[in-house]
Amino acid sequence: MAAIGHGADAVYIGGPGFGARADAGNSFSDIEKLAAYAHRYRARIYLTLNTILFDGELEQANAIAWSAHEAGVDGLIIQDMGLLKTDLPPLEIHASTQCDIRTPEKAAFLDAVGFSQVVLARELTLEEIAACRAAMPRARIEFFVHGALCVSYSGRCYLSCVESGRSANRGQCAQPCRLPYQVIDFAGREVAHRKHVLSLRDNDQSGNLEDLVRAGVSSFKIEGRLKDAAYVKNITAYYRRKIDALLEKHAAEGWQASSLGATAFSFTPDPQKTFHRGSTDYFVRGRQPMIAELDTPKSTGKPVGQVLCLNTRPPQSLDVRICEPIANGDGLIYTDSHGEVVGLMINRAEELPGSRQRLYPRDSLSRHPDLAPGARLNRTRDRAFDKALEGESARRTIPVDFVLSSDRQSVSLSAHAAGETALVKEPFCAQAAKDPVKGLESLRGNLAKTGETIFAARAITVEPAGTVPFIPASIANRMRRAALTELEKRICRKPAPRLLAPIAAAAPFDSLDWHGNVANAAARSFWSEHGVKSIEAAFESNPKGVSLETAELMRCRHCVRHTLGLCPKMVKGDPQAKERFKKLNGGHLKPEPMKLIDPKGRTLIARFDCRACEMTISLA
């Protein structure tokens, strides 16, 4: 509910099972309450049913879909095409990013088989998004604009399943990509030590929203499952403000929100003040120099200062030159001499002259031997900001216009909002107000008292013009309450689903290996009906059918070589740099594989396809 209250037009949520975050399930009683709350603003609720399904699970997944329909959910987000072969309720069907939608051909196919909305792969560029838009005559495009990034194309990661038995395609990813790795080149040289070379910075497309719309995106998605309420409030509010500014700028072009209400916040949204692993706009504008967060998979916080000196005599403290004030109870981090990120809790902060503060840490400075003058401090816990978000931090209201008219027999009040009208009428012989100015002020004051409703008075008109009747406050208040109650009933309805009828279409490929994630007979039947002749079973349903010695467990647009400055494309046009690269790469430009060794000694092989500009990960 925090997301809706802070301006979201829709919320995606996991149900009792088969969501891509197994630990983020919700009961249908809670989902029903959320849907009722969302529909007050004509916002939508989408249920995630986006894992692959085994044969014995389709019936249960279908039952969950019908329960979601009864609870008021507006659509289903799915991965497994077997669900399309079941009797689904009349809800919008959205293609999850787990469907691995990277090409116009795949997007066009999903449009044809009836998906109302498709969530494209996060790795796409603006040009690739536009190509998908051009290929789809009916379906809408949704694109992730904020939150955690998977290093592999979604739906194409099997590393967690192989190493721990926890399948990403079943919502159980153990996130081995967040581990530190020792990187060894083909000659046995260490090129990175305990670096998080597969751990990506967080997605942040806030600077690209306008261009994403022009490329064809109509729904911006925030990754937020398993995040706390402060994160949800902060990030939703941040994008609500960004989007509202764009809607105002392009109002003449017909840009408008898909739900109702204006949201006012009691805080200033700032993504750096809640959990984030740095930020990147990924590949939207092409390959960037650095998209991995090499030093830590944890929150990187916001820069707040630099250590000037340590005071080791009790009570121990450190003097800091600050760029932002630090408060009692804040949590800070710094990087030690081994490149590890270390936390530092502050009990008390005192002001010093000249943009300086003296900080008294919770732990003894002896526990921080690498904390020294010059160390840069980031804040990962902003106690004052967290406190501001603990209570009510936003109010979302729908502007309402009142029109009051009267004659000698009755008084009428109509309330108008969102294209709906509610009319209430009471018998009352209204007389002209003795003092028209005060009478009009009193009348408008009473009608404007919308209180805890979802409405905020915008315009109050008295008819006929030039007349000001005397209406007792008790009558005006009663009529206002009745009108707003009726108006809310008229507005608060489930938005009509946009259902797309399937049309004949052939799949854009004629074979699916185990990466196609076909785990049940219904999915096999679906693909066969659309022209796929060779279909292998999903790894999760037939692990013995996959040779792990050669299996591609990840395919990524992220590249470890590029991250470490060891990409052959970086030396293009520089003969001397080319020769240096060749000496380190077996005498040629084609990049040799690299070994990635995790803290438990498990070894992976990273291979590099420079033509496709992609990296694959397999077992050593």
C-alpha positions in Angstrom: 0.0 0.0 0.0 3.0 2.3 0.5 3.7 2.2 -3.2 0.2 3.2 -4.1 0.1 5.9 -1.4 3.3 7.4 -2.8 2.1 7.6 -6.3 2.5 4.2 -8.1 0.1 3.6 -11.0 0.4 -0.2 -10.5 2.0 -2.7 -8.1 3.3 -6.2 -8.9 3.1 -8.6 -6.1 3.8 -12.2 -5.3 1.0 -14.5 -4.2 1.0 -17.8 -2.3 3.3 -19.5 -4.8 5.1 -19.6 -8.1 6.5 -16.0 -7.9 10.0 -15.2 -9.0 10.9 -14.3 -5.4 9.9 -17.4 -3.4 10.3 -15.6 -0.1 8.1 -12.7 -1.1 4.7 -14.3 -1.1 1.5 -12.7 0.2 -1.9 -14.0 1.3 -5.0 -13.4 -0.9 -6.7 -11.6 2.0 -3.8 -9.1 2.0 -3.9 -8.9 -1.9 -7.7 -8.3 -1.8 -7.2 -5.3 0.6 -4.4 -4.0 -1.6 -6.5 -4.2 -4.7 -9.4 -2.4 -3.1 -7.1 0.4 -2.0 -5.4 0.6 -5.4 -8.7 0.8 -7.2 -9.7 3.9 -5.3 -7.2 5.6 -7.5 -7.8 3.3 -10.5 -4.3 1.9 -10.0 -3.7 -1.7 -10.9 -2.4 -4.8 -9.1 -0.5 -7.5 -11.0 0.2 -10.9 -9.6 3.5 -12.6 -10.4 3.1 -16.2 -11.5 6.5 -16.1 -13.2 8.4 -19.2 -12.4 8.6 -22.3 -14.6 6.1 -25.0 -13.7 6.3 -28.7 -13.5 3.5 -30.9 -14.8 2.0 -31.4 -11.3 1.9 -27.7 -10.6 -0.2 -26.3 -13.5 -3.5 -27.0 -11.8 -2.4 -25.3 -8.6 -1.0 -22.3 -10.6 -4.3 -22.0 -12.4 -6.2 -22.1 -9.1 -4.0 -19.3 -7.8 -4.8 -17.3 -11.0 -8.6 -17.7 -10.4 -8.2 -16.8 -6.7 -6.2 -13.7 -7.8 -9.1 -12.7 -10.1 -11.6 -13.1 -7.2 -9.3 -11.0 -5.0 -9.5 -8.1 -7.5 -6.1 -8.5 -9.2 -5.9 -6.8 -12.7 -3.4 -9.0 -14.4 -0.9 -11.9 -14.3 2.8 -11.8 -15.0 3.9 -15.1 -16.3 7.0 -16.9 -17.7 5.7 -20.4 -18.4 3.7 -20.7 -21.7 2.1 -23.8 -20.3 -0.3 -21.5 -18.4 -1.7 -20.3 -21.7 -3.0 -23.8 -22.3 -5.1 -23.7 -19.1 -8.4 -22.1 -18.5 -7.2 -18.7 -17.2 -9.5 -16.0 -15.8 -10.3 -12.9 -17.9 -7.2 -11.0 -16.8 -4.5 -9.2 -18.7 -1.5 -11.5 -19.3 2.0 -9.9 -19.1 5.2 -11.5 -20.3 7.8 -11.5 -17.4 11.3 -10.4 -18.0 12.0 -14.0 -17.2 10.8 -14.7 -20.8 14.1 -13.3 -22.1 12.7 -10.8 -24.5 15.6 -9.3 -26.4 14.6 -9.2 -30.1 11.8 -7.7 -32.1 10.9 -11.2 -33.4 10.3 -12.5 -29.8 8.4 -9.4 -28.9 6.1 -9.6 -32.0 5.4 -13.3 -31.3 4.3 -12.6 -27.7 2.1 -9.8 -28.9 0.5 -12.2 -31.4 -0.2 -14.9 -28.8 -2.1 -12.5 -26.6 0.2 -10.8 -24.1 -1.1 -7.3 -23.2 2.2 -6.2 -21.9 5.8 -7.4 -22.2 8.7 -6.7 -19.9 11.8 -6.4 -22.1 15.2 -7.5 -21.0 17.0 -4.9 -18.9 20.1 -5.0 -21.2 18.5 -3.4 -24.2 19.5 -0.1 -25.7 17.1 2.7 -26.7 17.4 1.6 -30.4 16.6 -2.0 -29.5 13.6 -1.0 -27.4 12.3 1.1 -30.3 12.8 -1.9 -32.7 10.6 -4.1 -30.3 8.0 -1.3 -30.2 7.9 -1.2 -34.0 7.4 -4.9 -34.1 4.4 -5.0 -31.8 1.1 -3.6 -33.1 -0.9 -4.2 -29.8 1.0 -4.9 -26.6 2.5 -2.3 -24.3 6.2 -2.3 -23.3 7.3 -2.3 -19.7 10.9 -1.7 -18.8 12.8 -1.8 -15.5 14.0 1.6 -14.5 15.3 1.1 -11.0 16.6 -1.5 -8.6 18.8 -4.6 -8.5 20.2 -5.9 -11.8 20.9 -9.6 -12.6 24.2 -10.1 -14.3 22.7 -12.8 -16.7 19.9 -12.2 -19.1 16.8 -13.0 -17.0 15.6 -16.6 -17.5 19.1 -17.6 -18.7 20.8 -18.1 -15.3 21.4 -21.6 -14.0 24.5 -21.0 -11.8 22.5 -20.9 -8.5 20.6 -24.1 -9.4 23.8 -26.0 -10.3 25.8 -24.8 -7.2 23.1 -24.9 -4.6 20.0 -26.6 -6.0 18.2 -23.2 -5.8 16.8 -22.3 -9.2 16.4 -18.7 -10.3 13.7 -19.9 -12.7 11.9 -21.2 -9.6 12.2 -18.0 -7.6 15.0 -19.4 -5.3 18.2 -17.7 -6.6 21.1 -17.9 -4.1 22.8 -15.0 -5.8 26.3 -16.4 -6.4 26.8 -13.3 -8.6 27.2 -11.3 -5.5 30.2 -13.2 -4.2 33.8 -11.9 -4.4 35.9 -13.7 -7.0 39.6 -14.1 -7.7 40.1 -13.6 -11.4 42.9 -15.6 -13.1 43.9 -15.2 -16.8 44.9 -18.0 -19.2 48.5 -17.8 -18.1 47.7 -18.2 -14.4 48.2 -14.6 -13.5 45.8 -13.0 -10.9 44.2 -10.0 -12.5 41.7 -9.3 -9.7 41.6 -10.4 -6.0 38.4 -10.8 -4.1 36.5 -8.5 -6.4 32.7 -8.7 -7.0 33.2 -8.8 -10.8 29.7 -10.3 -11.4 27.8 -8.0 -9.0 26.3 -5.1 -10.9 25.5 -1.7 -9.7 21.8 -0.8 -9.3 19.7 0.2 -12.3 18.9 3.9 -12.4 17.1 5.2 -15.5 15.8 8.4 -13.9 17.8 10.5 -16.4 16.5 8.5 -19.4 12.7 8.5 -18.8 11.8 10.9 -21.6 13.8 9.0 -24.2 12.4 5.7 -23.0 8.9 6.9 -23.6 9.9 8.1 -27.1 11.4 4.6 -27.7 8.0 3.1 -26.9 8.0 2.3 -23.2 4.7 3.1 -21.5 5.3 1.4 -18.1 8.3 2.0 -15.8 9.0 -0.8 -13.5 10.8 -0.5 -10.1 12.4 -3.6 -8.7 11.3 -3.7 -5.1 10.6 -7.2 -3.8 12.0 -7.9 -0.4 12.8 -4.2 0.1 11.7 -2.4 3.2 8.9 0.2 3.4 11.4 3.1 3.5 12.9 2.0 0.1 9.4 1.6 -1.4 8.3 5.0 -0.3 11.5 6.8 -1.3 12.0 5.3 -4.7 8.3 5.5 -5.7 8.1 9.1 -4.7 11.3 9.9 -6.6 10.0 8.5 -9.8 6.5 9.9 -9.2 8.0 13.4 -9.2 10.1 12.7 -12.3 7.2 11.3 -14.2 4.8 14.1 -13.2 7.3 16.7 -14.5 7.3 14.8 -17.8 3.5 14.6 -17.9 3.3 18.4 -17.4 5.9 19.1 -20.0 4.2 16.9 -22.6 0.5 17.5 -21.7 -0.2 19.0 -25.1 1.0 15.7 -26.7 -1.5 13.7 -24.7 0.9 12.3 -22.1 -1.1 11.3 -19.0 -0.9 9.1 -16.0 -2.7 5.8 -16.1 -4.2 6.3 -12.6 -5.7 9.1 -10.6 -4.6 11.4 -7.9 -1.8 13.9 -7.1 0.7 13.0 -4.4 2.2 15.3 -1.9 5.2 14.2 0.1 6.5 15.3 3.6 10.1 14.4 2.6 12.4 15.0 -0.3 13.0 11.7 -2.2 16.6 10.7 -2.6 17.6 7.2 -3.9 21.0 7.5 -2.2 19.4 7.6 1.2 17.9 4.1 1.0 19.5 0.8 -0.1 21.4 1.0 -3.4 24.6 -0.5 -4.8 25.8 2.6 -6.6 24.0 3.3 -9.9 24.2 2.7 -13.6 21.9 3.2 -16.6 23.2 -0.1 -17.9 23.1 -0.4 -21.7 20.3 2.0 -22.5 22.8 4.4 -24.0 25.3 1.7 -25.0 28.1 0.0 -23.1 29.4 2.0 -20.1 33.0 1.9 -18.7 31.9 0.5 -15.3 28.6 -1.1 -14.4 29.9 -3.5 -11.7 30.2 -2.6 -8.0 33.5 -4.3 -7.4 34.1 -3.6 -3.7 30.8 -4.7 -2.1 27.4 -6.2 -2.9 25.9 -4.2 0.0 24.5 -0.7 0.0 27.1 1.9 -1.0 25.4 4.8 0.6 25.8 8.5 0.0 29.1 10.4 0.3 29.1 12.5 3.5 32.7 13.4 4.4 36.4 12.6 4.8 38.3 11.8 7.9 40.7 14.6 9.1 42.1 13.0 12.2 41.5 10.3 14.8 41.3 11.2 18.5 42.4 8.0 20.3 42.1 9.2 23.9 38.8 8.4 25.6 36.2 9.2 24.6 37.5 8.2 21.2 36.3 10.2 18.2 37.2 11.2 14.7 37.1 14.6 13.1 35.5 14.7 9.7 35.2 17.4 7.0 31.6 17.0 5.9 29.7 17.6 2.7 26.4 16.7 4.4 25.7 16.8 8.2 26.0 13.5 10.1 23.6 12.8 12.9 23.4 10.6 16.0 22.6 7.0 15.1 23.8 7.3 11.5 25.5 4.3 9.9 28.7 5.0 7.8 31.0 2.9 5.7 34.6 3.2 4.5 37.0 1.1 2.5 39.9 -0.6 4.3 43.4 -1.3 3.0 42.3 -4.6 1.6 39.6 -3.0 -0.5 36.9 -4.4 1.9 33.9 -2.2 2.9 33.7 -1.7 6.7 30.7 -0.4 8.7 31.0 2.3 11.4 28.0 3.2 13.6 27.9 6.7 15.1 26.6 7.2 18.6 27.0 11.0 18.8 27.9 13.8 16.4 29.1 17.2 17.5 29.4 20.4 15.3 32.9 21.9 14.8 33.7 25.2 13.0 34.3 25.2 9.3 32.1 22.3 7.8 33.5 19.9 10.3 32.1 17.4 12.8 33.4 15.3 15.6 32.0 11.8 15.5 31.9 9.4 18.5 31.7 5.8 17.1 29.9 3.0 18.8 32.9 0.7 18.6 36.5 1.3 19.8 38.8 2.7 17.2 41.0 -0.3 17.8 38.5 -2.3 15.9 39.1 -0.1 12.9 42.8 -0.3 12.3 42.5 0.9 8.7 40.4 3.9 9.5 42.8 6.8 8.9 43.0 10.4 7.8 41.8 10.8 4.2 39.3 7.9 4.4 36.1 8.7 2.6 32.9 8.1 4.5 29.5 7.2 3.0 26.3 7.1 4.9 24.3 3.9 4.5 21.8 4.6 7.3 20.3 8.0 7.6 18.5 8.0 10.9 16.7 11.2 10.4 15.5 10.2 6.9 14.4 6.8 8.1 12.4 8.4 10.9 10.7 10.8 8.5 9.5 7.7 6.5 8.3 5.7 9.5 4.9 7.4 9.8 2.6 8.9 7.2 4.9 10.5 4.6 2.6 11.1 1.7 -1.0 12.0 0.8 -2.6 11.1 -2.5 -5.7 12.9 -3.4 -8.0 13.2 -6.4 -9.0 16.8 -7.2 -12.8 17.3 -6.9 -15.0 20.2 -8.2 -18.2 21.1 -6.3 -21.2 22.9 -7.8 -23.9 24.1 -5.3 -27.2 25.4 -6.4 -30.4 26.2 -4.5 -34.0 27.4 -4.9 -36.7 27.9 -2.4 -37.5 24.2 -2.1 -34.1 22.4 -2.1 -30.3 22.6 -2.1 -28.3 20.5 -4.6 -24.6 19.7 -4.5 -22.8 17.9 -7.3 -19.2 16.6 -7.0 -17.2 16.0 -10.2 -13.9 14.1 -10.4 -12.3 11.7 -12.9 -15.2 12.0 -15.3 -17.7 10.9 -12.7 -20.4 12.9 -11.0 -22.3 12.4 -7.7 -25.4 14.5 -6.9 -27.1 14.9 -3.6 -30.2 17.0 -2.9 -31.8 18.1 0.4 -35.1 19.9 1.0 -34.2 23.3 2.3 -35.6 26.8 1.7 -32.4 28.7 1.3 -32.4 32.5 1.9 -29.9 34.9 0.6 -26.9 35.4 2.9 -27.0 38.7 4.8 -23.3 39.2 4.2 -22.5 37.6 0.8 -18.7 37.8 1.2 -18.7 36.0 4.6 -21.5 33.7 3.5 -19.5 32.6 0.4 -16.3 32.2 2.5 -18.1 30.1 5.0 -19.8 27.9 2.4 -16.5 27.3 0.6 -14.8 26.5 3.8 -17.3 23.9 4.7 -17.3 22.2 1.3 -13.5 22.2 1.2 -13.2 20.1 4.4 -12.5 16.8 2.6 -10.6 15.5 5.6 -9.4 11.9 5.4 -11.2 11.1 2.1 -9.3 10.5 -1.1 -10.4 13.9 -2.4 -9.1 17.5 -2.3 -11.4 20.4 -3.2 -10.2 22.2 -6.3 -13.1 24.5 -7.5 -16.2 25.4 -5.7 -18.9 27.1 -7.7 -22.2 28.5 -6.5 -25.1 28.8 -9.0 -26.8 30.8 -10.2 -23.8 33.1 -10.5 -24.0 36.2 -8.3 -26.1 34.6 -5.7 -24.9 33.5 -2.2 -27.4 31.4 -0.3 -27.2 30.9 3.4 -26.6 27.2 4.0 -26.1 26.1 7.6 -22.8 24.3 8.2 -24.5 21.1 9.3 -26.3 20.8 6.0 -23.3 21.8 3.9 -21.1 19.2 5.8 -23.7 16.5 5.5 -24.2 17.0 1.8 -20.4 17.1 1.2 -19.9 13.8 3.0 -22.7 12.2 1.1 -21.5 13.5 -2.3 -17.9 12.3 -1.7 -19.0 8.9 -0.5 -21.1 8.4 -3.6 -18.4 9.8 -5.9 -15.8 7.4 -4.4 -18.1 4.5 -5.1 -18.3 5.5 -8.7 -14.6 6.0 -9.1 -13.5 3.0 -7.1 -14.0 0.3 -9.7 -11.6 -2.2 -11.2 -10.1 -0.8 -14.4 -11.3 -2.8 -17.5 -8.7 -5.3 -18.6 -7.1 -4.9 -22.0 -7.4 -8.4 -23.3 -5.8 -9.3 -26.6 -7.1 -12.2 -28.7 -4.4 -14.6 -29.9 -3.8 -14.6 -33.6 -2.0 -17.2 -35.7 1.8 -16.8 -35.4 4.8 -19.0 -35.7 7.6 -18.9 -33.1 10.7 -17.0 -34.3 12.8 -20.2 -33.9 12.2 -23.9 -34.8 14.1 -25.4 -31.9 14.5 -24.9 -28.1 17.3 -26.4 -26.2 17.2 -26.7 -22.4 17.6 -22.9 -22.1 14.1 -22.6 -23.3 12.9 -23.6 -19.8 10.1 -26.0 -21.0 9.3 -27.9 -17.9 5.8 -29.3 -18.5 3.8 -31.0 -21.3 1.4 -28.0 -21.7 4.4 -25.7 -22.5 5.8 -28.3 -24.9 2.4 -28.4 -26.6 2.2 -24.6 -26.8 5.6 -24.4 -28.6 4.8 -27.3 -30.9 1.6 -25.7 -32.0 3.6 -22.6 -32.9 6.1 -24.5 -35.1 8.9 -25.5 -32.8 10.0 -28.9 -33.9 12.8 -29.8 -31.4 12.2 -29.1 -27.7 14.5 -30.1 -24.9 13.4 -30.3 -21.3 14.3 -27.5 -18.9 17.4 -28.1 -16.8 15.3 -28.0 -13.6 13.1 -30.9 -14.8 15.9 -33.0 -16.3 19.3 -32.0 -14.8 20.9 -35.3 -15.9 20.1 -34.5 -19.5 22.5 -31.5 -19.4 26.3 -32.0 -19.6 27.6 -29.6 -17.0 31.1 -29.9 -18.4 30.0 -27.8 -21.4 26.8 -26.2 -20.1 26.4 -22.4 -20.5 25.1 -21.4 -17.1 24.9 -17.7 -17.8 24.8 -15.5 -20.8 25.6 -11.8 -20.0 26.0 -8.5 -21.8 28.2 -7.5 -18.9 31.8 -8.4 -19.5 34.5 -9.1 -16.8 37.2 -8.2 -19.3 35.7 -4.9 -20.1 35.2 -4.2 -16.4 38.9 -4.9 -15.7 40.2 -2.9 -18.7 41.2 -6.1 -20.6 38.9 -5.9 -23.6 40.5 -6.1 -27.1 38.0 -3.5 -28.4 39.6 -1.0 -26.0 42.9 -1.1 -27.9 41.3 -0.6 -31.3 43.2 2.0 -33.3 46.3 2.0 -31.0 49.1 -0.2 -32.4 51.2 -0.1 -29.2 48.2 -1.0 -27.0 47.4 -3.8 -29.3 50.9 -5.3 -29.0 50.7 -5.0 -25.2 47.4 -6.8 -25.2 48.7 -9.6 -27.4 51.7 -10.2 -25.1 49.2 -10.7 -22.2 46.8 -12.8 -24.3 48.9 -15.5 -25.9 50.1 -13.4 -28.9 46.7 -12.7 -30.4 43.7 -10.4 -30.0 41.0 -13.0 -29.6 40.3 -12.9 -25.8 41.3 -16.0 -23.9 38.9 -17.3 -21.2 39.4 -16.4 -17.6 38.8 -18.4 -14.4 36.7 -17.0 -11.6 37.3 -18.6 -8.2 34.8 -18.0 -5.3 35.7 -18.0 -1.6 34.8 -21.7 -1.4 37.2 -22.6 -4.2 34.5 -23.2 -6.8 35.8 -22.3 -10.2 34.0 -20.9 -13.1 35.1 -20.2 -16.7 34.2 -16.9 -18.3 34.3 -17.0 -22.1 34.0 -14.0 -24.4 32.1 -13.6 -27.7 33.4 -10.3 -29.0 31.3 -10.4 -32.1 28.1 -10.5 -30.0 29.8 -8.5 -27.3 28.6 -11.1 -24.7 30.1 -13.2 -22.0 29.2 -16.7 -21.0 29.8 -18.5 -17.6 30.2 -22.2 -17.2 31.8 -24.6 -14.7 35.6 -25.2 -14.9 
